[in-house]
Amino acid sequence: MIPSHRFQFLLNRHAGTPGLVVLPDSGYRRAREEITAWPGYAPTPLVPLPDVAQAARVAAVHFKDEGGRFGLGSFKALGGAYAVLRLLQTELAKRGVANAASSA
């Protein structure tokens, strides 16, 4: 059992706002296709936390364990690596060597 804790649920007031797009579908698809093609890619495991769910009075809580992702320990670092890749691909394309930056 986990120690008593007061849980607070927060609502994202901006979710679903018309015209507010963080990442367009095309950008998401391009990133997903690229990253899932990298050697060593595997889906991130979700670890159930039933005691936390019970304490929060919700059906389920899962922890997304990013500890083993490419040895980075965080999905945030993965985004940075992808951003650098995209910058390199763009620069190489300007120089006529776009295919050299492909992971495939």
C-alpha positions in Angstrom: 0.0 0.0 0.0 1.2 3.5 -0.7 1.2 6.2 1.9 -1.9 8.4 2.1 -1.7 11.2 -0.5 -4.2 13.8 -1.7 -4.6 13.5 -5.4 -5.5 16.5 -7.5 -6.9 16.1 -11.0 -6.2 18.8 -13.5 -8.1 19.6 -16.7 -6.3 20.9 -19.8 -8.4 23.9 -20.7 -6.8 24.1 -24.1 -7.5 20.5 -25.2 -9.7 20.5 -28.2 -9.3 24.2 -29.0 -10.1 24.7 -32.7 -7.0 25.7 -34.6 -4.6 24.8 -31.8 -2.2 22.2 -33.1 1.0 21.2 -31.3 2.1 18.6 -33.9 0.1 18.1 -37.1 -0.8 14.5 -38.0 1.7 14.5 -40.9 4.5 15.5 -38.5 3.5 12.8 -36.1 3.4 10.1 -38.8 6.8 11.2 -40.2 8.3 11.0 -36.7 6.8 7.7 -35.9 7.9 6.1 -39.2 11.4 7.3 -38.7 11.8 6.4 -35.0 10.2 3.0 -35.3 12.7 2.2 -38.1 15.8 2.9 -35.8 17.8 -0.2 -34.8 16.8 -1.3 -31.3 13.4 0.4 -31.3 10.8 -1.3 -29.1 7.5 0.0 -27.7 7.7 1.5 -24.3 6.4 -0.9 -21.6 3.6 0.3 -19.4 3.8 -0.8 -15.8 0.5 -1.1 -13.9 0.4 0.7 -10.5 -2.7 -0.8 -8.9 -2.0 0.7 -5.4 -1.8 4.2 -6.9 -5.0 3.7 -8.9 -6.8 2.5 -5.8 -5.5 5.4 -3.7 -6.6 7.9 -6.5 -10.0 6.1 -6.8 -9.6 5.5 -10.5 -9.8 2.3 -12.6 -6.1 2.1 -13.5 -2.8 4.0 -13.5 0.2 2.9 -15.6 3.7 4.1 -15.5 5.4 4.5 -19.0 8.9 3.1 -18.3 11.2 5.0 -20.6 14.3 3.9 -18.7 15.5 1.5 -21.5 14.7 3.6 -24.5 18.0 3.7 -26.6 19.9 4.1 -23.3 18.5 7.7 -23.0 16.3 7.2 -20.0 13.7 9.7 -21.3 11.4 10.2 -24.3 12.4 13.9 -24.2 15.9 13.1 -25.2 14.5 11.0 -28.1 12.7 14.1 -29.4 15.9 16.0 -29.3 17.7 13.3 -31.3 14.8 13.3 -33.8 15.0 17.1 -34.1 18.7 17.0 -34.8 18.1 14.3 -37.5 15.5 16.4 -39.2 17.8 19.5 -39.2 20.6 17.4 -40.7 18.3 15.9 -43.3 17.2 19.4 -44.3 20.7 20.7 -44.6 21.9 17.6 -46.5 19.0 17.9 -48.9 20.0 21.5 -49.6 23.4 20.2 -50.6 22.0 17.3 -52.7 22.8 14.4 -50.3 19.4 13.9 -48.7 19.6 10.1 -48.8 22.7 10.0 -46.7 20.7 11.0 -43.6 18.1 8.2 -43.9 18.0 5.6 -41.1 16.7 2.9 -43.5 
